[in-house]
């Protein structure tokens, strides 16, 4: 009698290991969305640098790094579930804004879109009874609270100081942000 290798046998169990097609597609699309986020923030960093706002430029560089980390979490998760990562074309981001404040305002709008995308991933995981993916995506559900809050805080500070000399102090504070590897899921 021919026995299948252990891994092959496991992959034929219903609901075990393999991701369903629709879930795999949505997770791959999220890799693209996270890399686009990184691209967008890198562009905002370049814009701020061109306006001599080196602190804001540095803040966006850190944010761009975080987004690549998010993308790599999805990348690893797909592979851990024995899925195929398929990378697709990344759209070009805008390159200029009316002001640093306008860039941060767009960043907040963008994060709100990302939050909506993450919620859709949860909806899909629940619909497909994919409890593993649901648990995985919960890390991002929590992360999005901080993602939106940190941008909202900067917008509040920039609106307070307007175009005056206080901008120098806000920019200096933005420059103190450093990239720290987010804590793994509990
Ligand atoms: Fe990856 Fe800023 O969300």
Backbone and ligand atoms as CSV (ligand in chain L), in Angstrom:
chain,resi,resn,atom,element,x,y,z
A,1,UNK,N,N,0.843,-1.201,0.000
A,1,UNK,CA,C,0.000,0.000,0.000
A,1,UNK,C,C,0.884,1.260,0.000
A,2,UNK,N,N,0.494,2.220,-0.859
A,2,UNK,CA,C,1.291,3.449,-0.936
A,2,UNK,C,C,0.803,4.451,0.119
A,3,UNK,N,N,1.725,4.869,0.959
A,3,UNK,CA,C,1.372,5.865,1.989
A,3,UNK,C,C,1.820,7.240,1.534
A,4,UNK,N,N,0.933,8.212,1.669
A,4,UNK,CA,C,1.308,9.576,1.299
A,4,UNK,C,C,2.284,10.134,2.319
A,5,UNK,N,N,3.193,11.031,1.891
A,5,UNK,CA,C,4.052,11.678,2.894
A,5,UNK,C,C,3.180,12.422,3.906
A,6,UNK,N,N,3.716,12.556,5.110
A,6,UNK,CA,C,2.926,13.137,6.208
A,6,UNK,C,C,2.345,14.511,5.853
A,7,UNK,N,N,3.181,15.369,5.226
A,7,UNK,CA,C,2.718,16.727,4.945
A,7,UNK,C,C,1.549,16.714,3.957
A,8,UNK,N,N,1.612,15.803,2.982
A,8,UNK,CA,C,0.547,15.717,1.984
A,8,UNK,C,C,-0.756,15.278,2.646
A,9,UNK,N,N,-0.626,14.335,3.563
A,9,UNK,CA,C,-1.816,13.856,4.263
A,9,UNK,C,C,-2.462,14.988,5.051
A,10,UNK,N,N,-1.596,15.773,5.725
A,10,UNK,CA,C,-2.117,16.852,6.559
A,10,UNK,C,C,-2.864,17.871,5.718
A,11,UNK,N,N,-2.332,18.154,4.510
A,11,UNK,CA,C,-2.951,19.178,3.678
A,11,UNK,C,C,-4.287,18.743,3.105
A,12,UNK,N,N,-4.633,17.479,3.202
A,12,UNK,CA,C,-5.927,17.043,2.687
A,12,UNK,C,C,-6.996,17.063,3.776
A,13,UNK,N,N,-6.588,17.345,5.015
A,13,UNK,CA,C,-7.592,17.420,6.078
A,13,UNK,C,C,-8.395,18.696,5.899
A,14,UNK,N,N,-9.728,18.612,5.996
A,14,UNK,CA,C,-10.526,19.830,5.797
A,14,UNK,C,C,-10.201,20.883,6.838
A,15,UNK,N,N,-9.928,22.098,6.368
A,15,UNK,CA,C,-9.706,23.217,7.286
A,15,UNK,C,C,-8.333,23.248,7.927
A,16,UNK,N,N,-7.498,22.263,7.653
A,16,UNK,CA,C,-6.185,22.252,8.310
A,16,UNK,C,C,-5.123,22.851,7.393
A,17,UNK,N,N,-4.252,23.634,7.965
A,17,UNK,CA,C,-3.046,24.176,7.331
A,17,UNK,C,C,-3.309,25.096,6.133
A,18,UNK,N,N,-3.866,24.539,5.040
A,18,UNK,CA,C,-3.983,25.334,3.814
A,18,UNK,C,C,-4.982,26.481,3.983
A,19,UNK,N,N,-4.609,27.615,3.395
A,19,UNK,CA,C,-5.533,28.762,3.372
A,19,UNK,C,C,-6.528,28.574,2.236
A,20,UNK,N,N,-7.749,29.028,2.444
A,20,UNK,CA,C,-8.706,29.000,1.331
A,20,UNK,C,C,-8.295,30.064,0.320
A,21,UNK,N,N,-8.705,29.830,-0.934
A,21,UNK,CA,C,-8.282,30.710,-2.042
A,21,UNK,C,C,-8.612,32.184,-1.784
A,22,UNK,N,N,-9.836,32.447,-1.350
A,22,UNK,CA,C,-10.256,33.841,-1.165
A,22,UNK,C,C,-9.452,34.510,-0.044
A,23,UNK,N,N,-9.126,33.720,1.000
A,23,UNK,CA,C,-8.347,34.259,2.120
A,23,UNK,C,C,-6.918,34.545,1.665
A,24,UNK,N,N,-6.363,33.605,0.903
A,24,UNK,CA,C,-4.991,33.774,0.399
A,24,UNK,C,C,-4.911,35.031,-0.481
A,25,UNK,N,N,-5.914,35.221,-1.321
A,25,UNK,CA,C,-5.931,36.394,-2.210
A,25,UNK,C,C,-5.985,37.684,-1.380
A,26,UNK,N,N,-6.849,37.697,-0.380
A,26,UNK,CA,C,-6.995,38.905,0.448
A,26,UNK,C,C,-5.711,39.194,1.236
A,27,UNK,N,N,-5.054,38.159,1.724
A,27,UNK,CA,C,-3.806,38.360,2.489
A,27,UNK,C,C,-2.695,38.866,1.571
A,28,UNK,N,N,-2.643,38.329,0.362
A,28,UNK,CA,C,-1.640,38.805,-0.599
A,28,UNK,C,C,-1.900,40.267,-0.972
A,29,UNK,N,N,-3.178,40.620,-1.116
A,29,UNK,CA,C,-3.510,42.018,-1.427
A,29,UNK,C,C,-3.090,42.938,-0.280
A,30,UNK,N,N,-3.141,42.418,0.938
A,30,UNK,CA,C,-2.754,43.247,2.092
A,30,UNK,C,C,-1.242,43.492,2.099
A,31,UNK,N,N,-0.470,42.537,1.599
A,31,UNK,CA,C,0.987,42.777,1.482
A,31,UNK,C,C,1.195,43.991,0.582
A,32,UNK,N,N,0.471,44.009,-0.537
A,32,UNK,CA,C,0.597,45.128,-1.473
A,32,UNK,C,C,0.197,46.436,-0.782
A,33,UNK,N,N,-0.896,46.389,-0.028
A,33,UNK,CA,C,-1.382,47.610,0.645
A,33,UNK,C,C,-0.375,48.124,1.667
A,34,UNK,N,N,0.281,47.205,2.373
A,34,UNK,CA,C,1.258,47.624,3.384
A,34,UNK,C,C,2.504,48.207,2.718
A,35,UNK,N,N,2.909,47.602,1.613
A,35,UNK,CA,C,4.098,48.137,0.922
A,35,UNK,C,C,3.755,49.501,0.296
A,36,UNK,N,N,2.525,49.621,-0.216
A,36,UNK,CA,C,2.117,50.934,-0.733
A,36,UNK,C,C,2.159,51.980,0.384
A,37,UNK,N,N,1.711,51.587,1.597
A,37,UNK,CA,C,1.740,52.521,2.735
A,37,UNK,C,C,3.181,52.978,2.976
A,38,UNK,N,N,4.108,52.039,2.914
A,38,UNK,CA,C,5.517,52.381,3.121
A,38,UNK,C,C,5.987,53.365,2.052
A,39,UNK,N,N,5.573,53.093,0.829
A,39,UNK,CA,C,5.943,53.928,-0.319
A,39,UNK,C,C,5.384,55.353,-0.139
A,40,UNK,N,N,4.124,55.414,0.310
A,40,UNK,CA,C,3.457,56.705,0.521
A,40,UNK,C,C,4.198,57.514,1.589
A,41,UNK,N,N,4.563,56.863,2.694
A,41,UNK,CA,C,5.225,57.587,3.786
A,41,UNK,C,C,6.659,57.974,3.418
A,42,UNK,N,N,7.269,57.150,2.602
A,42,UNK,CA,C,8.611,57.506,2.117
A,42,UNK,C,C,8.532,58.772,1.249
A,43,UNK,N,N,7.474,58.852,0.461
A,43,UNK,CA,C,7.278,60.028,-0.389
A,43,UNK,C,C,6.990,61.263,0.477
A,44,UNK,N,N,6.198,61.071,1.539
A,44,UNK,CA,C,5.924,62.186,2.445
A,44,UNK,C,C,7.217,62.624,3.142
A,45,UNK,N,N,8.072,61.657,3.441
A,45,UNK,CA,C,9.361,61.976,4.062
A,45,UNK,C,C,10.201,62.843,3.116
A,46,UNK,N,N,10.212,62.457,1.856
A,46,UNK,CA,C,11.002,63.212,0.872
A,46,UNK,C,C,10.460,64.640,0.754
A,47,UNK,N,N,9.124,64.757,0.755
A,47,UNK,CA,C,8.511,66.097,0.657
A,47,UNK,C,C,8.932,66.956,1.855
A,48,UNK,N,N,8.825,66.377,3.073
A,48,UNK,CA,C,9.170,67.147,4.288
A,48,UNK,C,C,10.641,67.555,4.268
A,49,UNK,N,N,11.479,66.632,3.813
A,49,UNK,CA,C,12.917,66.947,3.732
A,49,UNK,C,C,13.137,68.139,2.793
A,50,UNK,N,N,12.380,68.159,1.693
A,50,UNK,CA,C,12.557,69.246,0.712
A,50,UNK,C,C,12.124,70.588,1.290
A,51,UNK,N,N,11.323,70.540,2.365
A,51,UNK,CA,C,10.884,71.783,3.031
A,51,UNK,C,C,11.720,72.064,4.284
A,52,UNK,N,N,12.816,71.335,4.428
A,52,UNK,CA,C,13.729,71.487,5.577
A,52,UNK,C,C,13.079,71.095,6.908
A,53,UNK,N,N,12.037,70.300,6.844
A,53,UNK,CA,C,11.422,69.790,8.076
A,53,UNK,C,C,12.035,68.406,8.343
A,54,UNK,N,N,13.250,68.423,8.859
A,54,UNK,CA,C,13.994,67.163,8.958
A,54,UNK,C,C,13.396,66.217,10.006
A,55,UNK,N,N,12.750,66.802,11.032
A,55,UNK,CA,C,12.117,65.958,12.053
A,55,UNK,C,C,10.925,65.208,11.476
A,56,UNK,N,N,10.064,65.921,10.742
A,56,UNK,CA,C,8.898,65.282,10.119
A,56,UNK,C,C,9.367,64.258,9.079
A,57,UNK,N,N,10.430,64.602,8.350
A,57,UNK,CA,C,10.978,63.659,7.355
A,57,UNK,C,C,11.416,62.375,8.037
A,58,UNK,N,N,12.063,62.521,9.173
A,58,UNK,CA,C,12.533,61.352,9.920
A,58,UNK,C,C,11.343,60.543,10.466
A,59,UNK,N,N,10.316,61.258,10.944
A,59,UNK,CA,C,9.104,60.588,11.467
A,59,UNK,C,C,8.496,59.695,10.388
A,60,UNK,N,N,8.378,60.247,9.165
A,60,UNK,CA,C,7.780,59.452,8.081
A,60,UNK,C,C,8.689,58.292,7.665
A,61,UNK,N,N,10.006,58.483,7.779
A,61,UNK,CA,C,10.912,57.374,7.456
A,61,UNK,C,C,10.681,56.209,8.417
A,62,UNK,N,N,10.507,56.544,9.699
A,62,UNK,CA,C,10.237,55.507,10.698
A,62,UNK,C,C,8.901,54.819,10.372
A,63,UNK,N,N,7.905,55.638,10.001
A,63,UNK,CA,C,6.593,55.062,9.673
A,63,UNK,C,C,6.705,54.129,8.461
A,64,UNK,N,N,7.520,54.521,7.492
A,64,UNK,CA,C,7.718,53.683,6.302
A,64,UNK,C,C,8.338,52.332,6.699
A,65,UNK,N,N,9.260,52.367,7.659
A,65,UNK,CA,C,9.881,51.117,8.143
A,65,UNK,C,C,8.832,50.221,8.810
A,66,UNK,N,N,7.966,50.852,9.602
A,66,UNK,CA,C,6.912,50.076,10.280
A,66,UNK,C,C,6.021,49.367,9.275
A,67,UNK,N,N,5.718,50.064,8.177
A,67,UNK,CA,C,4.830,49.463,7.177
A,67,UNK,C,C,5.489,48.256,6.510
A,68,UNK,N,N,6.800,48.343,6.302
A,68,UNK,CA,C,7.495,47.183,5.727
A,68,UNK,C,C,7.461,46.014,6.703
A,69,UNK,N,N,7.532,46.335,7.994
A,69,UNK,CA,C,7.417,45.288,9.004
A,69,UNK,C,C,6.021,44.641,8.934
A,70,UNK,N,N,4.999,45.483,8.765
A,70,UNK,CA,C,3.633,44.937,8.639
A,70,UNK,C,C,3.552,43.997,7.435
A,71,UNK,N,N,4.117,44.461,6.316
A,71,UNK,CA,C,4.084,43.635,5.102
A,71,UNK,C,C,4.776,42.296,5.351
A,72,UNK,N,N,5.898,42.343,6.066
A,72,UNK,CA,C,6.643,41.094,6.287
A,72,UNK,C,C,5.885,40.147,7.215
A,73,UNK,N,N,5.063,40.699,8.101
A,73,UNK,CA,C,4.239,39.830,8.956
A,73,UNK,C,C,3.231,39.045,8.103
A,74,UNK,N,N,2.601,39.721,7.144
A,74,UNK,CA,C,1.668,39.013,6.253
A,74,UNK,C,C,2.421,38.006,5.382
A,75,UNK,N,N,3.588,38.425,4.911
A,75,UNK,CA,C,4.433,37.555,4.068
A,75,UNK,C,C,4.741,36.249,4.815
A,76,UNK,N,N,5.208,36.395,6.046
A,76,UNK,CA,C,5.569,35.209,6.849
A,76,UNK,C,C,4.347,34.349,7.161
A,77,UNK,N,N,3.239,35.030,7.463
A,77,UNK,CA,C,2.035,34.274,7.844
A,77,UNK,C,C,1.550,33.400,6.686
A,78,UNK,N,N,1.521,33.984,5.478
A,78,UNK,CA,C,1.074,33.203,4.309
A,78,UNK,C,C,1.960,31.965,4.154
A,79,UNK,N,N,3.262,32.156,4.296
A,79,UNK,CA,C,4.169,31.020,4.125
A,79,UNK,C,C,4.020,30.012,5.257
A,80,UNK,N,N,3.789,30.501,6.462
A,80,UNK,CA,C,3.580,29.576,7.583
A,80,UNK,C,C,2.334,28.716,7.371
A,81,UNK,N,N,1.380,29.275,6.605
A,81,UNK,CA,C,0.166,28.503,6.310
A,81,UNK,C,C,0.297,27.751,4.980
A,82,UNK,N,N,1.519,27.655,4.502
A,82,UNK,CA,C,1.803,26.889,3.292
A,82,UNK,C,C,1.171,27.501,2.040
A,83,UNK,N,N,0.996,28.839,2.061
A,83,UNK,CA,C,0.424,29.513,0.893
A,83,UNK,C,C,1.522,30.119,0.039
A,84,UNK,N,N,1.142,30.493,-1.183
A,84,UNK,CA,C,2.104,31.108,-2.094
A,84,UNK,C,C,1.970,32.624,-2.023
A,85,UNK,N,N,3.074,33.282,-1.685
A,85,UNK,CA,C,3.085,34.751,-1.698
A,85,UNK,C,C,3.185,35.211,-3.143
A,86,UNK,N,N,2.275,36.083,-3.556
A,86,UNK,CA,C,2.356,36.636,-4.918
A,86,UNK,C,C,2.421,38.159,-4.817
A,87,UNK,N,N,3.570,38.676,-5.193
A,87,UNK,CA,C,3.786,40.122,-5.125
A,87,UNK,C,C,3.347,40.774,-6.426
A,88,UNK,N,N,2.709,41.920,-6.290
A,88,UNK,CA,C,2.188,42.600,-7.481
A,88,UNK,C,C,2.701,44.041,-7.522
A,89,UNK,N,N,2.402,44.698,-8.604
A,89,UNK,CA,C,2.896,46.062,-8.846
A,89,UNK,C,C,2.430,47.028,-7.750
A,90,UNK,N,N,3.334,47.898,-7.326
A,90,UNK,CA,C,2.996,48.911,-6.318
A,90,UNK,C,C,2.731,50.235,-7.045
A,91,UNK,N,N,1.575,50.818,-6.764
A,91,UNK,CA,C,1.221,52.095,-7.418
A,91,UNK,C,C,2.135,53.214,-6.928
A,92,UNK,N,N,2.335,54.211,-7.770
A,92,UNK,CA,C,3.154,55.367,-7.372
A,92,UNK,C,C,2.364,56.280,-6.440
A,93,UNK,N,N,2.968,56.739,-5.335
A,93,UNK,CA,C,2.256,57.631,-4.416
A,93,UNK,C,C,2.321,59.079,-4.899
A,94,UNK,N,N,1.503,59.969,-4.303
A,94,UNK,CA,C,1.674,61.404,-4.596
A,94,UNK,C,C,3.078,61.834,-4.182
A,95,UNK,N,N,3.537,62.938,-4.736
A,95,UNK,CA,C,4.903,63.377,-4.429
A,95,UNK,C,C,4.959,64.745,-3.770
A,96,UNK,N,N,3.837,65.432,-3.732
A,96,UNK,CA,C,3.860,66.762,-3.141
A,96,UNK,C,C,2.542,67.057,-2.425
A,97,UNK,N,N,2.632,67.932,-1.418
A,97,UNK,CA,C,1.467,68.311,-0.631
A,97,UNK,C,C,1.490,69.817,-0.428
A,98,UNK,N,N,0.351,70.345,0.025
A,98,UNK,CA,C,0.261,71.792,0.237
A,98,UNK,C,C,1.144,72.222,1.404
A,99,UNK,N,N,1.274,71.311,2.381
A,99,UNK,CA,C,2.052,71.607,3.597
A,99,UNK,C,C,2.314,70.288,4.317
A,100,UNK,N,N,3.167,70.366,5.359
A,100,UNK,CA,C,3.398,69.158,6.164
A,100,UNK,C,C,2.087,68.719,6.812
A,101,UNK,N,N,1.304,69.704,7.253
A,101,UNK,CA,C,0.013,69.374,7.877
A,101,UNK,C,C,-0.865,68.594,6.893
A,102,UNK,N,N,-0.899,69.040,5.638
A,102,UNK,CA,C,-1.715,68.346,4.631
A,102,UNK,C,C,-1.227,66.908,4.436
A,103,UNK,N,N,0.089,66.703,4.506
A,103,UNK,CA,C,0.629,65.345,4.371
A,103,UNK,C,C,0.161,64.470,5.541
A,104,UNK,N,N,0.237,65.011,6.755
A,104,UNK,CA,C,-0.200,64.232,7.919
A,104,UNK,C,C,-1.712,63.967,7.859
A,105,UNK,N,N,-2.462,64.945,7.342
A,105,UNK,CA,C,-3.917,64.725,7.223
A,105,UNK,C,C,-4.204,63.590,6.238
A,106,UNK,N,N,-3.436,63.559,5.155
A,106,UNK,CA,C,-3.643,62.457,4.214
A,106,UNK,C,C,-3.203,61.131,4.834
A,107,UNK,N,N,-2.153,61.189,5.650
A,107,UNK,CA,C,-1.688,59.965,6.330
A,107,UNK,C,C,-2.793,59.399,7.227
A,108,UNK,N,N,-3.510,60.299,7.904
A,108,UNK,CA,C,-4.602,59.825,8.771
A,108,UNK,C,C,-5.713,59.187,7.938
A,109,UNK,N,N,-6.080,59.856,6.841
A,109,UNK,CA,C,-7.109,59.278,5.951
A,109,UNK,C,C,-6.669,57.903,5.474
A,110,UNK,N,N,-5.390,57.795,5.141
A,110,UNK,CA,C,-4.871,56.524,4.644
A,110,UNK,C,C,-4.951,55.447,5.729
A,111,UNK,N,N,-4.582,55.798,6.948
A,111,UNK,CA,C,-4.644,54.816,8.039
A,111,UNK,C,C,-6.085,54.368,8.295
A,112,UNK,N,N,-7.029,55.296,8.122
A,112,UNK,CA,C,-8.437,54.914,8.308
A,112,UNK,C,C,-8.866,53.903,7.237
A,113,UNK,N,N,-8.334,54.079,6.029
A,113,UNK,CA,C,-8.613,53.097,4.967
A,113,UNK,C,C,-8.006,51.739,5.318
A,114,UNK,N,N,-6.778,51.785,5.855
A,114,UNK,CA,C,-6.112,50.523,6.235
A,114,UNK,C,C,-6.914,49.819,7.335
A,115,UNK,N,N,-7.407,50.592,8.284
A,115,UNK,CA,C,-8.230,50.000,9.354
A,115,UNK,C,C,-9.447,49.295,8.748
A,116,UNK,N,N,-10.077,49.944,7.765
A,116,UNK,CA,C,-11.247,49.333,7.111
A,116,UNK,C,C,-10.845,48.032,6.409
A,117,UNK,N,N,-9.667,48.025,5.798
A,117,UNK,CA,C,-9.187,46.811,5.115
A,117,UNK,C,C,-8.965,45.681,6.117
A,118,UNK,N,N,-8.357,46.031,7.247
A,118,UNK,CA,C,-8.082,45.011,8.277
A,118,UNK,C,C,-9.410,44.433,8.800
A,119,UNK,N,N,-10.383,45.321,8.999
A,119,UNK,CA,C,-11.692,44.837,9.470
A,119,UNK,C,C,-12.320,43.883,8.453
A,120,UNK,N,N,-12.108,44.155,7.166
A,120,UNK,CA,C,-12.644,43.255,6.127
A,120,UNK,C,C,-11.958,41.893,6.177
A,121,UNK,N,N,-10.669,41.913,6.510
A,121,UNK,CA,C,-9.960,40.625,6.644
A,121,UNK,C,C,-10.557,39.815,7.790
A,122,UNK,N,N,-10.890,40.499,8.880
A,122,UNK,CA,C,-11.525,39.813,10.013
A,122,UNK,C,C,-12.874,39.249,9.561
A,123,UNK,N,N,-13.664,40.065,8.857
A,123,UNK,CA,C,-14.976,39.597,8.373
A,123,UNK,C,C,-14.824,38.326,7.539
A,124,UNK,N,N,-13.833,38.346,6.645
A,124,UNK,CA,C,-13.632,37.196,5.760
A,124,UNK,C,C,-13.200,35.960,6.559
A,125,UNK,N,N,-12.282,36.176,7.495
A,125,UNK,CA,C,-11.808,35.046,8.317
A,125,UNK,C,C,-12.975,34.421,9.089
A,126,UNK,N,N,-13.853,35.273,9.605
A,126,UNK,CA,C,-15.009,34.757,10.357
A,126,UNK,C,C,-15.963,34.021,9.416
A,127,UNK,N,N,-16.162,34.608,8.225
A,127,UNK,CA,C,-17.077,33.986,7.255
A,127,UNK,C,C,-16.580,32.591,6.862
A,128,UNK,N,N,-15.247,32.469,6.760
A,128,UNK,CA,C,-14.685,31.188,6.323
A,128,UNK,C,C,-14.338,30.273,7.498
A,129,UNK,N,N,-14.702,30.685,8.693
A,129,UNK,CA,C,-14.367,29.931,9.921
A,129,UNK,C,C,-12.865,29.654,9.997
A,130,UNK,N,N,-12.071,30.633,9.536
A,130,UNK,CA,C,-10.613,30.503,9.585
A,130,UNK,C,C,-10.140,31.162,10.888
A,131,UNK,N,N,-10.183,30.402,11.964
A,131,UNK,CA,C,-9.890,30.971,13.286
A,131,UNK,C,C,-8.417,31.357,13.427
A,132,UNK,N,N,-7.568,30.640,12.715
A,132,UNK,CA,C,-6.130,30.951,12.783
A,132,UNK,C,C,-5.871,32.342,12.196
A,133,UNK,N,N,-6.468,32.596,11.030
A,133,UNK,CA,C,-6.262,33.916,10.413
A,133,UNK,C,C,-6.930,34.997,11.259
A,134,UNK,N,N,-8.080,34.681,11.803
A,134,UNK,CA,C,-8.744,35.666,12.665
A,134,UNK,C,C,-7.824,36.064,13.823
A,135,UNK,N,N,-7.210,35.083,14.455
A,135,UNK,CA,C,-6.293,35.362,15.570
A,135,UNK,C,C,-5.102,36.180,15.085
A,136,UNK,N,N,-4.548,35.801,13.938
A,136,UNK,CA,C,-3.396,36.522,13.377
A,136,UNK,C,C,-3.754,37.995,13.117
A,137,UNK,N,N,-4.904,38.224,12.509
A,137,UNK,CA,C,-5.273,39.586,12.106
A,137,UNK,C,C,-5.610,40.465,13.316
A,138,UNK,N,N,-5.939,39.847,14.438
A,138,UNK,CA,C,-6.254,40.641,15.628
A,138,UNK,C,C,-5.071,41.529,16.045
A,139,UNK,N,N,-3.853,41.075,15.783
A,139,UNK,CA,C,-2.673,41.903,16.089
A,139,UNK,C,C,-2.786,43.241,15.346
A,140,UNK,N,N,-3.245,43.176,14.088
A,140,UNK,CA,C,-3.373,44.392,13.273
A,140,UNK,C,C,-4.569,45.236,13.722
A,141,UNK,N,N,-5.614,44.588,14.189
A,141,UNK,CA,C,-6.775,45.339,14.697
A,141,UNK,C,C,-6.296,46.271,15.815
A,142,UNK,N,N,-5.489,45.746,16.719
A,142,UNK,CA,C,-4.963,46.557,17.825
A,142,UNK,C,C,-3.930,47.570,17.345
A,143,UNK,N,N,-3.088,47.149,16.421
A,143,UNK,CA,C,-2.042,48.033,15.897
A,143,UNK,C,C,-2.659,49.279,15.250
A,144,UNK,N,N,-3.801,49.101,14.589
A,144,UNK,CA,C,-4.421,50.236,13.900
A,144,UNK,C,C,-4.881,51.325,14.874
A,145,UNK,N,N,-5.181,50.959,16.100
A,145,UNK,CA,C,-5.566,51.981,17.089
A,145,UNK,C,C,-4.396,52.948,17.249
A,146,UNK,N,N,-3.202,52.378,17.427
A,146,UNK,CA,C,-1.999,53.201,17.619
A,146,UNK,C,C,-1.609,53.928,16.326
A,147,UNK,N,N,-1.783,53.257,15.209
A,147,UNK,CA,C,-1.430,53.873,13.921
A,147,UNK,C,C,-2.228,55.162,13.701
A,148,UNK,N,N,-3.526,55.094,13.973
A,148,UNK,CA,C,-4.361,56.287,13.778
A,148,UNK,C,C,-4.068,57.340,14.858
A,149,UNK,N,N,-3.910,56.880,16.099
A,149,UNK,CA,C,-3.730,57.825,17.214
A,149,UNK,C,C,-2.444,58.632,17.062
A,150,UNK,N,N,-1.366,57.982,16.618
A,150,UNK,CA,C,-0.093,58.709,16.550
A,150,UNK,C,C,-0.151,59.797,15.481
A,151,UNK,N,N,-0.821,59.519,14.357
A,151,UNK,CA,C,-0.916,60.551,13.305
A,151,UNK,C,C,-1.844,61.674,13.781
A,152,UNK,N,N,-2.935,61.276,14.445
A,152,UNK,CA,C,-3.888,62.283,14.928
A,152,UNK,C,C,-3.199,63.241,15.911
A,153,UNK,N,N,-2.308,62.702,16.717
A,153,UNK,CA,C,-1.589,63.526,17.698
A,153,UNK,C,C,-0.706,64.565,16.992
A,154,UNK,N,N,-0.029,64.140,15.948
A,154,UNK,CA,C,0.832,65.078,15.211
A,154,UNK,C,C,-0.022,66.170,14.561
A,155,UNK,N,N,-1.152,65.768,13.973
A,155,UNK,CA,C,-2.043,66.752,13.336
A,155,UNK,C,C,-2.485,67.796,14.369
A,156,UNK,N,N,-2.822,67.346,15.559
A,156,UNK,CA,C,-3.247,68.261,16.627
A,156,UNK,C,C,-2.150,69.263,16.955
A,157,UNK,N,N,-0.912,68.782,17.044
A,157,UNK,CA,C,0.210,69.676,17.373
A,157,UNK,C,C,0.448,70.687,16.252
A,158,UNK,N,N,0.390,70.200,15.014
A,158,UNK,CA,C,0.640,71.096,13.876
A,158,UNK,C,C,-0.451,72.163,13.765
A,159,UNK,N,N,-1.676,71.779,14.059
A,159,UNK,CA,C,-2.768,72.765,13.999
A,159,UNK,C,C,-2.613,73.809,15.108
A,160,UNK,N,N,-2.102,73.383,16.246
A,160,UNK,CA,C,-1.906,74.309,17.365
A,160,UNK,C,C,-0.885,75.387,17.032
A,161,UNK,N,N,0.216,74.975,16.429
A,161,UNK,CA,C,1.305,75.940,16.211
A,161,UNK,C,C,1.149,76.727,14.906
A,162,UNK,N,N,0.320,76.226,13.974
A,162,UNK,CA,C,0.169,76.916,12.692
A,162,UNK,C,C,1.503,77.009,11.973
A,163,UNK,N,N,1.713,78.120,11.253
A,163,UNK,CA,C,2.968,78.257,10.492
A,163,UNK,C,C,4.041,79.003,11.282
A,164,UNK,N,N,3.771,79.276,12.544
A,164,UNK,CA,C,4.688,80.112,13.327
A,164,UNK,C,C,5.963,79.398,13.750
A,165,UNK,N,N,6.702,80.047,14.647
A,165,UNK,CA,C,8.010,79.502,15.041
A,165,UNK,C,C,7.872,78.227,15.873
A,166,UNK,N,N,6.652,77.972,16.414
A,166,UNK,CA,C,6.413,76.730,17.159
A,166,UNK,C,C,6.636,75.503,16.301
A,167,UNK,N,N,6.538,75.707,14.989
A,167,UNK,CA,C,6.755,74.602,14.044
A,167,UNK,C,C,8.140,73.996,14.237
A,168,UNK,N,N,9.099,74.870,14.573
A,168,UNK,CA,C,10.476,74.396,14.789
A,168,UNK,C,C,10.527,73.383,15.924
A,169,UNK,N,N,9.789,73.689,17.009
A,169,UNK,CA,C,9.793,72.796,18.178
A,169,UNK,C,C,9.073,71.482,17.877
A,170,UNK,N,N,7.940,71.584,17.179
A,170,UNK,CA,C,7.209,70.348,16.830
A,170,UNK,C,C,8.086,69.474,15.943
A,171,UNK,N,N,8.736,70.108,14.975
A,171,UNK,CA,C,9.590,69.336,14.062
A,171,UNK,C,C,10.726,68.650,14.822
A,172,UNK,N,N,11.272,69.389,15.798
A,172,UNK,CA,C,12.375,68.807,16.572
A,172,UNK,C,C,11.876,67.583,17.346
A,173,UNK,N,N,10.657,67.692,17.893
A,173,UNK,CA,C,10.106,66.562,18.650
A,173,UNK,C,C,9.818,65.375,17.729
A,174,UNK,N,N,9.292,65.661,16.539
A,174,UNK,CA,C,9.008,64.564,15.593
A,174,UNK,C,C,10.281,63.792,15.253
A,175,UNK,N,N,11.385,64.508,15.247
A,175,UNK,CA,C,12.668,63.888,14.906
A,175,UNK,C,C,13.186,62.922,15.957
A,176,UNK,N,N,12.560,62.906,17.132
A,176,UNK,CA,C,13.052,62.004,18.200
A,176,UNK,C,C,12.475,60.594,18.068
A,177,UNK,N,N,11.482,60.433,17.174
A,177,UNK,CA,C,10.877,59.098,17.036
A,177,UNK,C,C,11.877,58.119,16.426
A,178,UNK,N,N,11.925,56.927,17.004
A,178,UNK,CA,C,12.803,55.898,16.437
A,178,UNK,C,C,11.983,54.642,16.147
A,179,UNK,N,N,12.498,53.820,15.275
A,179,UNK,CA,C,11.793,52.574,14.963
A,179,UNK,C,C,12.090,51.534,16.027
A,180,UNK,N,N,11.036,51.020,16.626
A,180,UNK,CA,C,11.221,49.899,17.550
A,180,UNK,C,C,10.357,48.748,17.051
A,181,UNK,N,N,10.946,47.595,17.047
A,181,UNK,CA,C,10.224,46.418,16.554
A,181,UNK,C,C,8.987,46.200,17.419
A,182,UNK,N,N,7.785,46.244,16.810
A,182,UNK,CA,C,6.571,46.039,17.614
A,182,UNK,C,C,6.592,44.686,18.340
A,183,UNK,N,N,5.917,44.653,19.503
A,183,UNK,CA,C,5.889,43.421,20.294
A,183,UNK,C,C,5.153,42.333,19.513
A,184,UNK,N,N,5.616,41.094,19.614
A,184,UNK,CA,C,4.907,40.012,18.945
A,184,UNK,C,C,3.523,39.815,19.554
A,185,UNK,N,N,2.654,39.148,18.807
A,185,UNK,CA,C,1.299,38.891,19.325
A,185,UNK,C,C,1.386,38.054,20.596
A,186,UNK,N,N,0.482,38.361,21.530
A,186,UNK,CA,C,0.499,37.603,22.802
A,186,UNK,C,C,0.081,36.170,22.552
L,1,LIG,FE1,FE,0.268,49.027,8.264
L,1,LIG,FE2,FE,-0.071,51.982,9.035
L,1,LIG,O1,O,-0.821,50.333,8.808
